[in-house]
Amino acid sequence: MPSVVVVGAGAAGLAAAIFAADRVPVAVIERTRDGGRKILISGGGRCNVLPAALEPERFVTESPARLLRAMLKAWPLAGQREFFEREVGVPLALEVESAKLFPVSNRARDVRDGLVALARRKGVEFQWDTSLTDLSAAAGGWRVGTTGGAIDARAIVLATGGLSVPATGSDGTGLQIAARLGHRVHDTYPALTPLTAEPAPHAVLSGLSLPVRLRAKWQGKVTEATGGFLFTHRGYSGPAVLDVSHVAVRSRMTDGASSAADDRAVLRVAWSTLDADAWQAELAESVGLAVTAVARRLPRRLAKRLLEEAGVPADRRAADLRRGERAALVDALTAYVLPWSGDEGYRKAEVTGGGVALDEVHPRTLESRRHPGLFLCGEMLDAFGPIGGHNFAWAWATGRTAGLGAARSLARSVSPID
């Protein structure tokens, strides 16, 4: 009988299994045939294993921020990188432009396979194509109901993930069980997901991308992101959009039966690094058409569209811009109100917002405060970070803490009294 059962072989589950197996027998049950599906698709199949620098202040949670920071600090980035390079056997390289660490091979499969292989070397037993059906306390531990039969264990690590990208095996079962066991679960929602606009006013710009600054304002709070912006045939994507998408999604969640635009987040885009004063100067000093002046900084297709929406004739020279035209154009260039109506939901969301409240677990072990012997980690917990490896850092760190916590709790239970 395994001492610890880890439910889920994603990033957090594999980390939990590896670190628990240093001390006690571990079994992992996983509903897919090979696990780590989100690892395989991350970074365009390259796997952005870690960010170059961790930014705890950019994580989103409804729980106390001090708990989130403590959980992240439990395993600093330097230790995580050393683990991958020395133990997993996957050397990492910094991509300066994106500020992410990728495997030198640029193969996400090397990361997933390396973690599974390390777990097996440590004696972890995997049960693939096996789904969790129930979890209940039993004498001396827990009984895990699965599609392959019941398993008894002394400690459980729930690492089943959330609801994002259901094609990878995420279905929210762990969150449902945590709630049934009495844990406080903050409302879940798709995060880091593309936004849509219906009708799609910018479909003609589909495929065009550029770096932007994007601000999302809702309920008096402004969330800002910089980075790539991509026009799609249905709306908008890219790192900047994904990083503020949770604001738009949550504003939709709270507007109830009303569909009034005033109830939803307002997104404004600055299409370049120039502010309003800089654009005023740029236009004032330009010779020739206004669209040519704008196209020096932006893709020409976008420049033409912005002039059209600002009411500036295509043949207007920059020097001949009327006062109202100039003001409207500068506003479109620096504070463009992005029309949006919805989002792509969990199907394309990179993470799940919400989850088990962080104060429902002990921060140093991630053991449930309600049920001794039950540990929670990864996307199960109410926290997510920005695009670019932060969510893997969260998964590795909380998985390790939960795995160590589970193993150490069993070691203490059999240790002689001093």
HELIX and SHEET records of a PDB file:
HELIX    1   1 ALA A   11  ALA A   20  1                                  10    
HELIX    2   2 ARG A   37  ILE A   41  1                                   5    
HELIX    3   3 SER A   42  GLY A   45  5                                   4    
HELIX    4   4 PRO A   56  ARG A   58  5                                   3    
HELIX    5   5 ALA A   65  LYS A   73  1                                   9    
HELIX    6   6 LEU A   77  GLU A   82  1                                   6    
HELIX    7   7 PHE A   83  VAL A   88  3                                   6    
HELIX    8   8 ALA A  108  ARG A  121  1                                  14    
HELIX    9   9 PRO A  166  THR A  168  5                                   3    
HELIX   10  10 THR A  173  ARG A  180  1                                   8    
HELIX   11  11 ALA A  203  LEU A  205  5                                   3    
HELIX   12  12 PRO A  239  MET A  253  1                                  15    
HELIX   13  13 ALA A  261  ASP A  263  5                                   3    
HELIX   14  14 ALA A  276  GLU A  285  1                                  10    
HELIX   15  15 ALA A  290  ALA A  295  1                                   6    
HELIX   16  16 ARG A  300  GLU A  309  1                                  10    
HELIX   17  17 ALA A  318  ASP A  320  5                                   3    
HELIX   18  18 ARG A  323  THR A  334  1                                  12    
HELIX   19  19 GLY A  345  LYS A  348  1                                   4    
HELIX   20  20 LEU A  358  GLU A  360  5                                   3    
HELIX   21  21 GLY A  378  MET A  380  5                                   3    
HELIX   22  22 HIS A  390  VAL A  414  1                                  25    
SHEET    1   A 5 GLU A 125  GLN A 127  0                                        
SHEET    2   A 5 VAL A  26  ILE A  29  1                                        
SHEET    3   A 5 VAL A   4  VAL A   7  1                                        
SHEET    4   A 5 ALA A 155  LEU A 158  1                                        
SHEET    5   A 5 LEU A 374  LEU A 376  1                                        
SHEET    1   B 3 LEU A  50  PRO A  51  0                                        
SHEET    2   B 3 LYS A 100  PRO A 103 -1                                        
SHEET    3   B 3 LEU A  92  GLU A  95 -1                                        
SHEET    1   C 3 LEU A 132  ALA A 138  0                                        
SHEET    2   C 3 GLY A 141  THR A 146 -1                                        
SHEET    3   C 3 ILE A 151  ALA A 153 -1                                        
SHEET    1   D 2 VAL A 185  ALA A 191  0                                        
SHEET    2   D 2 VAL A 351  VAL A 356 -1                                        
SHEET    1   E 7 TYR A 336  VAL A 337  0                                        
SHEET    2   E 7 VAL A 266  ALA A 270 -1                                        
SHEET    3   E 7 SER A 209  TRP A 218 -1                                        
SHEET    4   E 7 LYS A 221  PHE A 231 -1                                        
SHEET    5   E 7 GLY A 235  SER A 237 -1                                        
SHEET    6   E 7 LEU A 195  THR A 196 -1                                        
SHEET    7   E 7 GLY A 342  ASP A 343 -1                                        
END                                                                             
